[in-house]
């Protein structure tokens, strides 16, 4: 029985999968079970920033696996401590204490629990268009009704949603039980929405004036994706808490919450935990990933290539009237189409021709390639998209 049939028979139907089975990856490329090669502009949804199976990460995992894979947080863990010290050097100062887990949703859960523990208040302001994960608290802070409503009975009534990029709305939502504001500096799943220049600084000011914590969810935007280590740095804003995951492990699962020390110290033993969080294998992968990103200067590369990529997308937008807008920052970019059916057709035709792209927010083509992408890869994709969009419009 082939993989697709096995999946349909034995795997929960929680994903809408494309009809290919990926079996191998190297750098910018993936191969399916038939041997067909694809140029990857999804990167495991912004995970594989070094490309697939980067030798530095593979070597680190292999070496660590021969020594120690798991021991639990009942003991001190050398790679975990070393990873925290490394993150303290690149995180927005004074964020320099960390809690490790296994995913972005877990990092968000930890952030929300910490905010409540530190402030002794219980309400959270979240944004329309937001996506924070699928676990109970994280999906409660996620805007899309179809993600939240089937599980409403499990979600605490503590979230107040306001329009993204609207400072006045955020300020109006503050009450005497508001603990924090949680925001993605750039909304990824929401359609690659980049805020105005005054938005993040304005949220920081509102939080300071009202005694609230500012939580930046950088699970998708963090670690070089936008052209800086963290997207909030574009606006010179330091959050009280910051979440990360995706790119942190170079393809290996790991999540992390960072916070200012006086806030993180509100957690006491027993307040929060993760059995596999910060295990030696994941931390070794993350150390190798971050050091390689530093060596290759990937944030700077993302800034430069992102500007080029956006210009090429803007050229497409000028040429085809079915494109509403090209937008983004660094190497998180979106091309909003006029109709959902057009966006879906473009994704399918691109796959058939050897290019993997993604559609989010119904009709936004999202591009989050490995940060090692080159101009020739971008040019190749743009040429193919030009042909595909012309066909789809007919």
PyMOL commands that set and color helices and strands:
alter all, ss='L'
color gray80, all
select helices_A, chain A and resi 3-10+43-46+55-65+78-90+104-119+136-140+145-154+167-172+199-210+231-235+246-249+261-264+280-296+298-319+340-352+375-393
alter helices_A, ss='H'
color red, helices_A
select strands_A, chain A and resi 22-26+29-32+37-40+95-101+123-127+159-162+178-183+186-187+193-194+213-217+241-244+255-260+323-329+332-337+355-356+358-360+364-367
alter strands_A, ss='S'
color yellow, strands_A
deselect
rebuild
show_as cartoon
